[in-house]
Amino acid sequence: MGQHSSPGAGPSGAVRSRLIRHIFIALLLDILAFTTILPILPRLLQAYQDDGGSPVLAWFIGSVNGFKAYLTGQPARAEADTVLVGGLLGSLFSLLQFLVAPAIGRLADRFGRRPVLLFCLAGNILASVVWLGSRRFEMFLVARVLAGLSEGNVQLSHAMIADITPPAGRSRGMAWVGIAFATGFTLGPPLGAYFASLDPTGPAGAQAWFGSAAPRMAPYPLAAVFTLVLLGLEFLYIYAYIPETIGLGDHTKADTTSATVPASVTPSATPSAETAAAIDVATESRIRDLEYIHLLYLFAFSGMEFTLPFLTFEKFRFTHMQQGQFLGLIGILSTIFQGAVVRRVAHRWGEKTMVSLGMLTCALGFVTIAFGAEPSAAVAAGHQSAGLPWGLYLAAVCLAITSATVVNCMTALVSILCSGGNRVAGVDLDTAETDAAWNARKGQVLGDFRSLGQLGRASGPVVACTIYWLKGSAFAYAVGSVYIAAVLMGFHFKIQQPQYAKPKTQ
């Protein structure tokens, strides 16, 4: 893949930039494939429901009805039931990620990032093949389970970037993961809706495309074919352009010397076993704190994010196109902020500062939605041209900043702790075994970190929707704002910014 710099310094800047670009392109293909199904999921579920032959889907809908009736005493509309079943499928996907992410991380440490990534991608391809052939809901459910168990691209992309970037450039590299996410979530859903529109009548309309094979395919099969093509291209791209990144370079000696060692203290060349053990315990504790904060944050953020389309439909009567435009606006703003701000200043301001900024704007965005995003009388009466309140636009900007900063910079913090960020003032670990041991666990640590985050994503929407149904949107978003502010306070007082030498050139 190119020339490497001297031992201990990691790959050269040109090689590193090229590798990050390849990782970005592969991840973008993956996110596009993942998001293709999102806009057509309600239509898919409605098609399976209309078919009437699925006891599993009937059980899902009956469970939703019973849950809502228990909480509110009012039966749900069929349309709302379909959306909520989609939400349950999303929670199932995140729950499976919670279960499998630690194993993926450990396997990547043992066998390498590249082979595990290709294996996970093969699982995703199989899931898409099953989806394409899922004439019944039960097979579609199997496809979603396979996809949930196979999705490893995100955490492995984080691990590969952590392998090839020094701590001072970690947040800059991680920002590319966020840019891939924002771009994928901006472009993927419209592409999925487009391919579904080419086949507007389901299996009957598919006859023109697939002939006699159409009756054996899922409703709206073109979207599944498009997903399969994207995943196939991703597999070939990774195979051709992305090498194994473990061992590509060791940055601890060149880039992680503490920036805050007091001049009066002379560092020891090799710390005692007791000192190294104490540093291990401290590092473990700091990583565990970040994992729990990640869980608590995503529990609230993903929950309120899930209710946002409900709010815009209920209060502003958004059409599907308007929903896509509004979410696309947040995605575009997030992409711009990550590319223009996070990549350039995170290593200067500190990752802790960026996470705090993101949580602060999240709390501001939620409270703005709660009290500053009320529709005008004209909008409430159904006049779409009356315009939207300023609060909704301000909330979009705030949530875009949140999406651009919190998770990526927290992931950078965790990876830095595995790359020499566990140093303490007065102790030089350049020659200690501690750094090598933590670097060897990088995939495991990042897998555990992602796992707890996915647990938050699985449970948050259920709780947020429950509060929304019982108390209304204003109460739900006000509670969300207070909750995020409390998480921010815990993060501020509990987490320290890791110290590392700033790069000589930017």
Secondary structure by P-SEA (a helix, b strand, c coil): ccccccccccccaaaaaaaaaaaaaaaaaaaaaaaccccaaaaaaaaaaaacccaaaaaaaaaaaaaaaaaccccccaaaaaaaaaaaaaaaaaaaaaacaaaaaaaaaaccaaaaaaaaaaaaaaaaaaaaacccaaaaaaaaaaaaacccaaaaaaaaaaaccccccccccaaaaaaaaaaaaacaaaaaaaaaaaccccccccccccccccccccccaaaaaaaaaaaaaaaaaaacccccccccccccccccccccccccbbbbccccaaaaaaaaaaaaaaaaaaaaaaaaaaacaaaaaaaaaaaaaacccccaaaaaaaaaaaaaaaaaaaacccccccccccaaaaaaaaaaaaaaaaaaaacccccccccccccccccccaaaaaaaaaaaaaaaccaaaaaaaaaaaaccccccccccccccaaaaaaaaaaaaaaaaaaaaaaaaaacaaaaaaaaaacccaaaaaaaaaaaaaaaaaaaaaccccbbbbccccc
